Structures are given as structure tokens and as C-alpha cells.
Amino acid sequence: MDKEWIEVKIITSSEAVEAVNGILYNTEVKGVSVEDYNDLEFKKKHAGDWDYFDETLLNVKEGAVIKAYYKQSDKFDGYIKYIKEAIDNLKEFGIDKGEGIVTFNKVNEVDWENNWKEYYKATRVGARIVVKPIWEEYEKKEHELIVELDPGMAFGTGTHETTRMCIQALERYVHEDSVIFDIGTGSGILAITSAQLKAKKVIGVDLDPVAVDSAKQNVSYNKLDNIEIRHGDLLDVIQGKANVVVANIIADVIIPLTPDVVKVLEKDGYFITSGIIKDRASDVVNKLKQYGFEILEINNQGEWICIVAKL
């Protein structure tokens, strides 16, 4: 196997982390690591919520540094051009790109394939959910539910504010008779969380085939029989209705998605949505109200908002 890889380094804002990860997963990226100053500050303030965190691993003093890894190919120049242009265009979606600097260099496989794993340790994300990388040992406590995850191939590790808030909301609204649709499933973390919370059935959907493959692999690590991952768009690949729809995306996707969610959500069902920057929260709230939703919760961590609405 070729031991030479290309590391793409992106200096951006904490606000743009999810959007940049979405950009990267539109390419044939093989692994991503994120150093986010906001995560460091959150962990310092909530030390009891974290089983392990070695802040000496982080070099970032503000904003975020994202590193993405690629095999050398004739497509790489096109990927770099796309990444730079897409990051420059983030302002059109109301997202601050920060410095928005994109650089790249060759690295040896050994230098990243194992070392990047140091950033991921077992992390308690909610009252019961612990997200555990598959290579880590962890002694489960009696009340805990473990989500086994390989975070290398698709975004969603439980460490970002938007993912944490969604998991915490799922803990409150998922019951044993619940049917859950996870839209834009990414790594599958929210779908797997719902399944571990004993939902009757969970369907995770993503348009990105890389994310779908990653989510399916992560599901296999958890040995669940109440979950299915599908490739495609919401109404194209899902029949029937859910008690809970969760979407950790961005406001500009959530807003046009809302009418479709109404069609697949049971009466008195819940729509849990995040990936919303504070400045766009009112736009999402107004759209939800327009389509008959009652706003139950508006939660925030850092610059991010999570909304729970009832149909």
C-alpha cells in the first residue's frame, strides 16, 4: 500500500467547522481531524463531563484547525480548487470562514494514521450516552449506553456542540416505541444513539455515499438490529412516518427541508434540529411555526443552536 499521503490543513473559525467538514466529505477524503479552541474551552468549564482530555495535544489558540488526508491521485488538484472555492463561498450562507487558509503537504502514513487517534477518547456526551472510539478500552458504568465509533471517515464524533445537543435531546425524546429518522446521518452517531436508547426502529439517511458506508460500518461495531442506513434523499428513500426526526445540518438546509419533515412526522412528533448558528435561529423558528410546529426548546452551546419542535 502506498505510504505517502497528502495532508490538507484548513485554518477556519469554530463556527465553520461543520460546514467545512461537509465540504471535505464531498471529496474522496480518507480521514479528518479537528482542533477546535471552543472544544478546549468547553471541556475546561465542564471537566466532570469528560473521561479524558489531553489539552497538550491541541495547538490551536483560537478558531479551529482541520486536517484532511488524501491518497495521491489525479483528482487532488480539483479537490483543492473545490475546497478553496467552497470555503470562500461560506459567507453566502452567513457562516464566518475565519482565516479560511488552505494549505497542503505530503506526510507519511505512520505520521497520521495512528497519531490522529490520540485526539479521540471515550467521551460522555449526555446523561447516559458515552461515545467510544473502537480502539479505546472503556469500563462501562451500569447506567451508561455505549456508542462505538470509528470517527475517521465521516463527520460526527460527539465532541462538537451541535452533536452533543442533538444527543442530549434524543435522550429526552426517544422512547422504546419510537421510530426515528436521522437526516444527514454522517458517521451515523445520532442514528446509533437512538438505537442504543432502545428506539423501535431507526433509519439514517445521507446523500453522501462515503458517509453512508462509514455509518454502516459504525452500525456494525454496535451490533444493533433496530437500525438501517440508506443512501438518498428523505422522501425518496423513506416510507412511513417517524415519531422523531433529527437533522444536524445547517439552517439553509433545514429551512427547505421542513415541509418534507411535516409529511413524514407523526402528529405530536418531534423535530430535533441543529447545526444552526445563532444569527439564523429566528429564520428556522419562523419556518417551523409556519408549518405548524410548536417550539419546545431552544438550546445553545457556544455559537450553536439546537431547536426541538413538536408537530
N, C-alpha and C positions, 0 to 999 in steps of 0.2 A: 504493500500500500504506500502511496506517496506520502512522505512525512512532512512535506512543505505545505504550509497553509498561508492564507493571506488574512491578516487581522485588520479590520476596518475600525477605526476609532472615531467616535462622534461625540463632540462636546456640545451639550444642549442644556435645556432647563429641566427642572424636575417636572414641570407642567407638561412637557412634551414627551416624556418617557414612553407612555403607552402609544402615542401616535407614531413615534419613531420606530418602536418595535413592530407596529403594524406595517410600516413601510418596509422594514427589513424582511418580514415574512412574506412579502410579495416577490422576493427573490429566492434563490436557492441557498439561503443561509443555513449553515450546519450547526451553529451554536451561538448563543448570545449571553453576555454577562452585563450587569448594570451596577454601577456605583452611584448611588443617589444620596446626596447630602441630607435630604429630608428624611430618608430612612434612618440615617445615623442619628439625627436629632430626635426622631420619634422613639427610637429604641433607648436612647439615653433617658427620656422622660418616662418611659414605661418599662423599666428594667425587669419588673416581675413578670411581664408577658412573654419574655424571650428565654428559651432554654440555653441559648448560646449565641454570642455575637462577639467577634473579634474585630474591634474597630481599627486595629492596626493594619488590617487588610485594605482599608479604604484610603485612597489618595485624594479623593475629590474634596474640595473645601467649600464649594457651593455648586448649585446646579447638579448636573449628572454627567457621567461619562459612560457611554455604551460601547461595548466592544463586540463586534460580529466577526464570525470566522467562515471563510470560504475556501473551497478547493480551487486551485488554479484552473481556469477554463477560458475559452474564447468569449464567454458571456460576461466575464467580470467587468470589462470596461463599460459595458452597457449598464450593469448593475450600479456601478459607481455614479455614472451620469444620472440614472434614475433616482438614486438615494439623495444626491445633492439637490436635484431639482425639486423632489417631493418635500424635502426639509425646508427649502426656501419658500415653498408654497403653503407651509403650515399657517402662516399669518392670515391666509384667506379663510381659514376655519376658526380664527380667533385664538390660535394657540401660539404662545411665545416660544420661538425656537431657541432662545438664549443665544450663545455664540454661534451655534449652527456650523461649527467647523468639522469637516470630514477629511480624515487622512487615512492612509493605509500603508502597511509594510508586511514583508514576509516574516513568518515565525515558524519555529519547529513544532511539530505536533506535540512533543512531550512538554513543551513550554506552556501549552494552554490546556490540552485535553484533560490533564489531571489537576493542574493548579487552579483553574477557574472553579472547580468544585468546592474549594475552600470557602467560597462565598455563601454556600448553601448548607445550612444546618437545620435540624429539626426545629420547627417554629410553631408555638401555639398561637393560632390566629384568632380563634373565638373562644367561647366558654368551654367547648368540647373538642373542637377540631384542631388537630396537630398536623401540619404539613411536613412530611419527612422525605428527604431525598432517598432514592432507593439504595444508595451506597452507605448510608449512615445507620449506625446502631442506635436504637432508642428504646428505653424501657417504658412501655405504655402504662399509664395510670388507669385505675379502674373506670373512671368516668369518661375517658378520652376516646375519640374516634380518630383513627389514623388515615390520612390521605397519602399514599405512596406516590411519589412523583419523580420523574426524570425531567428536570427543567431545561434541558439543553436544546430542545428542538422547537418549542413554541412558547410564546409568552404566557405567563401566569404562574407565579411561584408562591403566591400568598404574601409576599413581602410588600407589595405596593398597596397604597391606601385604598384604591378602588377595589382591589381584590379582597382585601381584609373586610371592608364594609359590606360587600356582597355576601361573603361567607357568614359574617355576623348576622345579617338579615335572614339568610337561609336558615340559620339555627332557630330563628324565631318563628318562621312561617312554613317550614317544611314539616309535614306530619306523615304518619305511616300510610295514609290513604291518598297521598298527594301524587299527582302527575306533574313532572317538571320538564319544561323546555328551556334549554340553555342556548341562547342565540349568540353566535360568535364564540364558540367554546374554547378556542385557542388550545392550551395544554390539556383541557378537559377538567381543570381543577374545580370549577363550580359544579359541573355535572357529577363528578366523583364525590364531591362534598355532599350533594343532595342524595346520592345513592347511599352513602355511608350514614346519612341521617334517616335511613330506612324509608325513603320515598317508595311508593308502589312501583313507579316507572319513571325513568329519566331518559330524555333524548337530547343529545348535544349536537348542534349543527354548526358547520363552518363552511365558508366559501373557499377557503384556502386548503388545497389538498395536503400540504405539508402539515398544517395544524391538525387536520383530520387523522393523518397517520400517527402523529405524535399523541393525540388524545386517545386513539385506540390502543396504542402501546401502553399508555399510562393506566388506562382501564384494566388492561391485562395484569398489571402489577398488583391491583387491588382485589382481584378475584371476585368480581361482582356479577350478579346475574340479573340485575334490575336496571341496566343501563345500556344505551345504544348510541353510537356516534354515526352521524350521517353527513355526507358531503352535499352541499347545495344551499339554496335559499329557503327561508322559513316556510312559506306556503307551498313551495314546490316539493318539499320532501317530508312534510309533516301532515298527517291527517289526525282528526280528532281534536280534543281540547285539553288544556292543562289547567291545573289549579294555581300554578306559579310559573311565570315566565321571567327569566333573569337574563339581562343583557348588559355586559360590562364592555361598552364600546366607546363612542363619543356622541356628543349632543347632535351633531349633524347626521348621524345615522339613526339615532333613537327617535328623533322627531318624525321623519318619514316612515319609520318602522311602526309607529304607534297604531295607525289604523289596522295594520295586519295583525298586531298583537290582540286587538279587540276581537278579531274573528276567531282566534284560537284559544281565547281565555274564557274559562267558565265564569258565570255570574258569581260575584263575590270573590273572584280570583285575584291574585296579587301580581303586580308587575314590579320587579326589583330591577332598577337600572342605575348604572354608574358609568365612570369614565367621563363625567361631566365636570368641566371647570366651573368655578363659582360664577363667572360672568355669564354663563349660558344656562344656569339653573332655572331662571324665570322663564326662558323660552321653552324648556322641557315641561315645566309645571303647567304653563298655559296650554300646551298641546295636549297634555294628559287630561286636563279639565275639559277641554273642547270635546274629547271623545268619551266623556262620561266617567272618568276616574276621580276618585276621592283621594287626596294626598294624605297619607297616614304618617309618613316620616320624611324629613329632610335632614340627613346626617352629613357631617363633613369631617374630613381629616386632611390637614394641610390645605392644599388648593383645590381639593376634590370634593365632589358632592355625590351622595347616593340617595336616591329617591325611592320610597316604597309607596305604591299607589294601589288602591282597591277598585275593581270594576263594579 
